[in-house]
Amino acid sequence: MGAILGTVGMAVAQTPPNDDCATAVAQPLPMGGSLTFTGDNTGATATGDFVPGSALDGIGPCVWHKFSTSGCADVVVSYCGTTPAFAGVAAFLSPSCPAGSDYVQFFSYNYTECGNGNGTVYYVALPAGTYYLPVLLNENAPAVGSYNIVVSAESCAPPPSNDDCMNAIAVVPGPWCDLATYTSDGGTQSEPAVDCNGTTGFSNDDVWFSFEATASTMAIGVMGTDDGDGSNSTGFNAVVQLYSGTCGSLVELACADETYSNELEEIVATGLTVGQSYLVRVYDWAPGYPAVPTFGICVVEGPGIGIGIPERTGGSAWSVYPNPSAGRFGLRYDGAGGPARIELVDLTGRVVFGVARTLTTGAVLELDPGDVGAGTYLLRVTEGARCSEQRLVLQ
């Protein structure tokens, strides 16, 4: 599906009454209950839909509905009652009107659950608040005409005990890495995400740990749990920060965000004071929650934690450079070779660039995505049934 499919408008004499998000009236969405939204997106325009220059600007005309939640909610948006089926939907929610860069991305989606070609979109751990629900007009999908959408909600999982800094879980350092498993499921943001290794992720699920330095050089390792789907973008993709000081008065010493998916992140800290306590924050880089929201963490005396941990678990058969890139970039392929589909996907899930190429072992493929705009993207390479992804920053 992607989050957005198509951007085609229609020139008609009359626009729908909910064409502008400002006209949408909020309806309370009860926990354990549902709302049904009906309408017709024929003649929708993009006027007033999106903040100019934002990540959503230009995706296409929408009509809008609005709902509010009184607490943290897991929300399902189902198009099952729509006839004829909408073959493409907008898979994001917006807390503001017009919609801008603060949009909420889907957690997962499928076109099989309804059994009639319609989509079902899942959002996990939406904070209490009011959300605008877009219904995209897309002639190419097609997704034009009357629709019937059911939005349901269930209460979120309770946050983990170490959801905030004051309740950080103590990790006991040792001479080797003994990964202890924890979860970020239900976590809530306590600090904004940081720019680490040239990208800024989403810290909505951050959790906290502490340790007492037993040597002047210590290593902190975090490895996410793989969800087993073969994708390089859906496991727990850890971002790790190390702080000195106390909660409310933190000083960042280092951060780690070097790898993808469930691969190892490691901070080697030097100049620590033996006997002093330090704090560690961990969160998944992606918006929402990963399919398997667990990870292992260890703290080791000395300059490395490599015992028992592979440095590059499940690495791709290709690499991309330069990254960040000013536009054009090279893809070096070291796999077996053959036909592949190469796509650039933005953070809404929309494919903004795609080409079919034959990959050759050891060769570098030069690619120019054109005027897709600056930002963080996923570069996806699909070879038959195998798909792998890496982050790419365009400046």
C-alpha positions as CSV (number, residue, x, y, z in Angstrom):
1,M,0.0,0.0,0.0
2,G,2.5,2.6,1.1
3,A,1.0,5.4,3.2
4,I,0.0,7.4,0.1
5,L,-0.8,6.1,-3.4
6,G,-1.3,8.7,-6.1
7,T,-1.9,12.5,-6.1
8,V,-4.5,13.1,-8.7
9,G,-7.2,15.8,-8.1
10,M,-10.6,16.3,-9.9
11,A,-12.0,19.4,-11.4
12,V,-15.7,19.5,-10.5
13,A,-18.3,22.1,-9.8
14,Q,-19.0,21.2,-6.2
15,T,-16.7,20.1,-3.4
16,P,-17.7,17.8,-0.5
17,P,-18.8,19.5,2.7
18,N,-15.8,18.1,4.6
19,D,-13.3,19.1,1.9
20,D,-11.4,21.3,4.4
21,C,-10.1,19.8,7.6
22,A,-11.2,23.0,9.4
23,T,-14.8,22.0,8.8
24,A,-14.5,18.6,10.5
25,V,-16.3,18.2,13.8
26,A,-14.6,16.1,16.5
27,Q,-16.5,13.0,17.7
28,P,-15.5,11.2,20.9
29,L,-14.0,7.8,20.2
30,P,-14.8,5.6,23.3
31,M,-12.3,3.0,24.6
32,G,-13.5,-0.4,23.6
33,G,-16.0,1.2,21.1
34,S,-16.0,2.6,17.6
35,L,-17.2,5.4,15.3
36,T,-18.4,5.1,11.7
37,F,-17.6,7.8,9.2
38,T,-19.3,7.9,5.8
39,G,-19.1,10.3,2.9
40,D,-18.0,10.8,-0.7
41,N,-14.6,12.2,-1.7
42,T,-15.6,13.0,-5.3
43,G,-14.6,16.6,-6.1
44,A,-12.2,16.9,-3.2
45,T,-9.5,19.6,-3.4
46,A,-6.1,20.0,-1.7
47,T,-6.8,23.6,-0.7
48,G,-6.1,24.0,3.1
49,D,-5.2,20.3,3.6
50,F,-1.5,20.6,4.3
51,V,1.1,23.0,5.6
52,P,3.0,24.4,2.6
53,G,6.5,22.9,2.4
54,S,5.8,20.2,5.0
55,A,6.5,16.5,4.6
56,L,2.8,16.0,3.5
57,D,2.5,18.9,1.1
58,G,1.5,17.8,-2.4
59,I,0.3,14.3,-1.7
60,G,-3.1,14.9,-3.1
61,P,-6.6,16.2,-2.2
62,C,-8.5,14.8,0.8
63,V,-11.7,15.0,2.7
64,W,-11.5,15.0,6.5
65,H,-13.1,13.6,9.6
66,K,-12.1,14.2,13.2
67,F,-12.1,12.1,16.4
68,S,-10.9,12.5,20.0
69,T,-9.6,10.1,22.6
70,S,-9.5,10.5,26.3
71,G,-6.5,8.3,26.9
72,C,-3.7,6.4,25.2
73,A,-5.3,4.2,22.6
74,D,-4.5,1.6,20.0
75,V,-6.7,2.6,17.0
76,V,-7.8,0.6,14.0
77,V,-9.1,2.4,10.8
78,S,-11.1,-0.1,8.6
79,Y,-12.4,0.6,5.1
80,C,-14.1,-2.8,5.0
81,G,-17.6,-1.3,4.4
82,T,-16.6,0.7,1.3
83,T,-18.1,-0.3,-2.0
84,P,-16.5,-0.3,-4.5
85,A,-13.3,-1.0,-2.7
86,F,-10.7,1.8,-2.2
87,A,-7.5,0.4,-3.5
88,G,-5.3,3.1,-1.9
89,V,-5.8,5.0,1.3
90,A,-4.0,7.7,3.3
91,A,-2.3,5.9,6.2
92,F,-1.6,8.8,8.6
93,L,-3.4,10.9,11.2
94,S,-2.8,14.5,11.9
95,P,-3.1,16.2,15.3
96,S,-3.3,19.6,13.6
97,C,-5.2,21.4,10.7
98,P,-3.8,21.9,8.2
99,A,-1.7,18.8,8.5
100,G,2.0,19.2,8.8
101,S,5.2,17.5,9.9
102,D,3.7,16.4,13.2
103,Y,1.6,13.7,11.5
104,V,1.2,10.2,13.0
105,Q,2.4,7.4,10.8
106,F,0.6,4.0,10.6
107,F,2.0,1.2,12.7
108,S,0.9,-1.5,10.2
109,Y,-1.6,-2.1,7.5
110,N,-3.0,-4.8,5.2
111,Y,-5.4,-5.3,2.3
112,T,-6.4,-8.9,3.2
113,E,-8.3,-8.6,6.5
114,C,-11.4,-7.1,4.9
115,G,-11.6,-9.8,2.3
116,N,-13.0,-7.4,-0.3
117,G,-10.0,-5.4,-1.4
118,N,-10.2,-2.6,1.2
119,G,-7.5,-1.6,3.6
120,T,-7.2,-1.8,7.4
121,V,-4.7,0.5,9.1
122,Y,-3.4,0.2,12.7
123,Y,-2.1,2.9,14.9
124,V,-0.4,2.0,18.2
125,A,-0.3,4.0,21.4
126,L,-1.9,7.2,20.2
127,P,-1.6,9.8,23.0
128,A,-4.9,11.2,24.3
129,G,-6.0,14.0,22.0
130,T,-7.8,15.0,18.8
131,Y,-6.9,13.6,15.4
132,Y,-7.8,14.5,11.8
133,L,-8.5,11.5,9.6
134,P,-7.9,12.1,5.9
135,V,-9.7,10.2,3.1
136,L,-7.5,10.6,0.0
137,L,-9.0,11.1,-3.4
138,N,-6.9,9.0,-5.8
139,E,-8.2,8.2,-9.3
140,N,-5.2,6.0,-10.1
141,A,-5.7,3.6,-7.2
142,P,-8.7,3.9,-7.7
143,A,-10.1,5.5,-4.5
144,V,-12.9,7.8,-5.6
145,G,-16.5,8.0,-4.4
146,S,-18.5,7.0,-1.4
147,Y,-16.8,5.4,1.6
148,N,-17.7,3.7,4.9
149,I,-14.9,3.8,7.5
150,V,-15.0,2.3,11.0
151,V,-12.6,3.6,13.6
152,S,-12.2,1.6,16.8
153,A,-10.1,2.0,19.9
154,E,-8.7,-0.1,22.8
155,S,-6.7,1.2,25.8
156,C,-2.9,1.0,25.4
157,A,-0.7,-1.3,27.2
158,P,0.5,0.3,30.5
159,P,3.9,2.0,30.2
160,P,7.0,0.1,31.4
161,S,8.3,0.8,34.9
162,N,11.3,2.6,33.5
163,D,9.3,4.9,31.3
164,D,10.8,8.0,32.9
165,C,14.2,9.0,34.0
166,M,13.4,9.0,37.7
167,N,12.5,5.3,37.5
168,A,15.6,4.2,35.5
169,I,16.4,0.5,35.9
170,A,19.9,-0.2,37.3
171,V,22.1,-2.4,35.1
172,V,25.0,-4.1,36.8
173,P,28.3,-3.9,34.8
174,G,30.3,-7.0,34.2
175,P,33.4,-8.3,32.5
176,W,31.4,-9.5,29.4
177,C,28.1,-8.7,27.8
178,D,25.2,-10.6,29.3
179,L,22.2,-9.1,27.5
180,A,19.2,-8.5,29.7
181,T,15.9,-8.1,27.8
182,Y,13.5,-5.2,28.3
183,T,10.5,-3.7,26.5
184,S,9.5,-0.2,25.3
185,D,5.9,-1.3,24.7
186,G,3.6,1.5,26.0
187,G,6.5,3.8,26.6
188,T,5.9,7.6,26.4
189,Q,8.3,10.3,25.3
190,S,10.2,12.0,28.1
191,E,12.7,13.9,26.0
192,P,12.7,14.9,22.3
193,A,14.7,12.7,19.9
194,V,18.3,13.8,19.2
195,D,20.3,14.2,16.0
196,C,22.6,11.2,16.3
197,N,24.8,10.1,13.4
198,G,23.1,12.6,11.1
199,T,19.5,11.6,11.5
200,T,16.8,12.3,14.0
201,G,14.3,9.5,14.8
202,F,11.2,9.4,17.0
203,S,11.6,9.0,20.8
204,N,7.9,8.3,21.6
205,D,8.8,5.1,23.3
206,D,12.0,6.0,25.3
207,V,12.9,4.1,28.4
208,W,15.7,4.6,31.0
209,F,18.6,2.7,32.6
210,S,21.4,3.6,35.0
211,F,24.7,2.0,36.0
212,E,27.6,2.8,38.3
213,A,31.0,3.1,36.6
214,T,33.4,0.4,37.8
215,A,36.2,1.5,35.4
216,S,37.1,4.7,33.6
217,T,36.3,3.1,30.3
218,M,33.0,1.3,29.9
219,A,31.0,0.0,26.9
220,I,27.2,0.1,26.7
221,G,25.6,-2.3,24.2
222,V,22.0,-2.5,23.0
223,M,20.6,-5.0,20.5
224,G,17.0,-5.0,19.3
225,T,14.9,-8.0,18.9
226,D,14.4,-9.1,15.3
227,D,10.7,-9.6,14.3
228,G,11.7,-12.3,11.8
229,D,10.0,-10.8,8.7
230,G,13.2,-10.4,6.7
231,S,12.9,-6.6,6.4
232,N,15.8,-4.4,7.5
233,S,13.5,-1.7,8.8
234,T,10.9,-3.4,11.1
235,G,13.0,-4.9,14.0
236,F,13.8,-2.8,17.1
237,N,16.1,-0.2,15.7
238,A,17.8,1.1,18.8
239,V,19.1,4.7,19.5
240,V,21.2,4.9,22.6
241,Q,22.2,8.0,24.7
242,L,24.6,8.2,27.6
243,Y,24.2,11.0,30.2
244,S,26.0,12.2,33.3
245,G,24.2,14.3,35.9
246,T,20.7,13.7,37.4
247,C,17.2,13.7,36.0
248,G,16.2,17.2,35.1
249,S,19.9,18.2,34.9
250,L,21.3,15.8,32.3
251,V,24.5,16.2,30.3
252,E,24.7,14.1,27.1
253,L,28.1,12.4,26.8
254,A,27.5,10.2,23.7
255,C,24.9,8.7,21.5
256,A,24.8,5.7,19.1
257,D,22.7,5.2,16.0
258,E,25.1,3.5,13.5
259,T,23.2,0.4,12.5
260,Y,19.8,-0.7,11.2
261,S,17.0,-2.9,12.4
262,N,18.0,-5.2,15.3
263,E,21.7,-4.7,14.8
264,L,24.1,-3.9,17.7
265,E,24.5,-0.3,18.9
266,E,27.5,0.4,21.1
267,I,28.8,3.3,23.0
268,V,32.4,3.2,24.3
269,A,32.7,5.9,27.0
270,T,36.1,7.0,28.3
271,G,37.0,9.3,31.2
272,L,34.2,8.1,33.5
273,T,34.5,8.5,37.2
274,V,34.6,5.2,39.1
275,G,31.7,5.0,41.6
276,Q,29.7,7.7,39.8
277,S,26.2,6.8,38.4
278,Y,25.3,7.4,34.7
279,L,22.0,7.3,32.9
280,V,21.2,5.6,29.5
281,R,18.1,6.3,27.3
282,V,17.0,3.8,24.7
283,Y,14.3,4.2,22.1
284,D,13.3,2.7,18.7
285,W,14.3,5.1,15.8
286,A,11.0,4.7,13.9
287,P,7.6,6.3,14.7
288,G,5.1,4.3,16.6
289,Y,6.2,1.0,18.1
290,P,8.2,-1.8,16.4
291,A,6.3,-5.1,15.8
292,V,8.5,-6.7,18.5
293,P,9.2,-3.9,21.0
294,T,12.0,-5.6,23.0
295,F,15.7,-5.3,23.2
296,G,18.7,-6.4,25.2
297,I,21.1,-4.2,27.0
298,C,24.4,-4.7,28.8
299,V,27.2,-2.6,30.4
300,V,30.8,-3.9,30.2
301,E,34.0,-2.9,31.9
302,G,36.5,-2.0,29.2
303,P,36.5,-0.7,25.6
304,G,34.2,-3.3,23.9
305,I,31.3,-5.7,24.3
306,G,32.0,-8.0,21.4
307,I,31.8,-11.2,23.3
308,G,28.9,-13.2,22.1
309,I,27.5,-10.4,19.9
310,P,27.9,-10.3,16.1
311,E,28.8,-6.8,15.0
312,R,26.6,-6.8,11.9
313,T,23.7,-9.2,12.2
314,G,21.8,-9.8,9.0
315,G,23.6,-7.1,7.0
316,S,22.4,-6.2,3.5
317,A,24.3,-7.3,0.4
318,W,24.6,-3.7,-0.6
319,S,25.7,-0.3,0.7
320,V,24.9,3.3,-0.3
321,Y,27.2,6.3,-0.4
322,P,27.5,9.2,0.2
323,N,25.1,9.2,3.1
324,P,24.0,11.9,3.7
325,S,23.8,12.8,0.0
326,A,23.2,16.1,-1.8
327,G,21.1,14.2,-4.4
328,R,22.9,11.6,-6.6
329,F,24.2,8.6,-4.7
330,G,25.8,5.3,-5.5
331,L,24.6,1.8,-4.6
332,R,27.3,-0.8,-4.3
333,Y,26.1,-4.3,-4.7
334,D,28.0,-7.4,-3.4
335,G,25.3,-10.1,-3.7
336,A,24.7,-12.7,-6.3
337,G,23.3,-10.3,-8.9
338,G,20.1,-10.2,-10.9
339,P,17.0,-8.1,-11.5
340,A,15.9,-5.8,-8.7
341,R,13.5,-3.0,-7.9
342,I,15.0,0.0,-6.2
343,E,12.7,2.4,-4.4
344,L,13.0,5.5,-2.2
345,V,10.3,5.7,0.5
346,D,9.5,8.7,2.6
347,L,8.4,8.6,6.3
348,T,4.7,8.4,5.4
349,G,5.4,5.2,3.5
350,R,5.0,6.8,0.1
351,V,7.3,5.6,-2.7
352,V,8.7,8.9,-4.1
353,F,11.2,7.3,-6.5
354,G,11.5,3.9,-8.1
355,V,13.5,2.1,-10.9
356,A,14.0,-1.4,-12.1
357,R,17.6,-2.4,-12.6
358,T,19.8,-5.4,-13.0
359,L,22.4,-5.6,-10.2
360,T,25.9,-6.9,-10.9
361,T,28.2,-8.3,-8.2
362,G,30.8,-5.7,-7.2
363,A,29.4,-3.0,-9.4
364,V,28.3,0.5,-8.3
365,L,24.9,1.7,-9.6
366,E,24.6,5.5,-9.8
367,L,21.1,6.8,-9.0
368,D,19.5,10.2,-9.2
369,P,16.2,10.5,-7.4
370,G,15.5,13.9,-8.9
371,D,13.7,16.6,-6.9
372,V,12.2,14.6,-4.1
373,G,13.2,17.1,-1.4
374,A,15.5,17.0,1.6
375,G,14.8,14.6,4.4
376,T,15.3,11.1,5.8
377,Y,14.1,8.2,3.5
378,L,14.3,4.4,3.4
379,L,16.2,3.1,0.4
380,R,14.5,-0.3,-0.5
381,V,16.0,-3.0,-2.7
382,T,13.7,-5.9,-3.7
383,E,15.2,-8.9,-5.3
384,G,12.5,-11.5,-6.0
385,A,10.9,-12.3,-2.6
386,R,13.8,-10.7,-0.7
387,C,13.6,-7.1,0.5
388,S,16.2,-5.1,2.4
389,E,16.2,-1.4,3.4
390,Q,18.6,1.2,4.7
391,R,18.2,4.8,5.8
392,L,19.3,7.5,3.4
393,V,19.5,11.2,4.2
394,L,19.1,13.7,1.4
395,Q,20.3,17.2,2.1
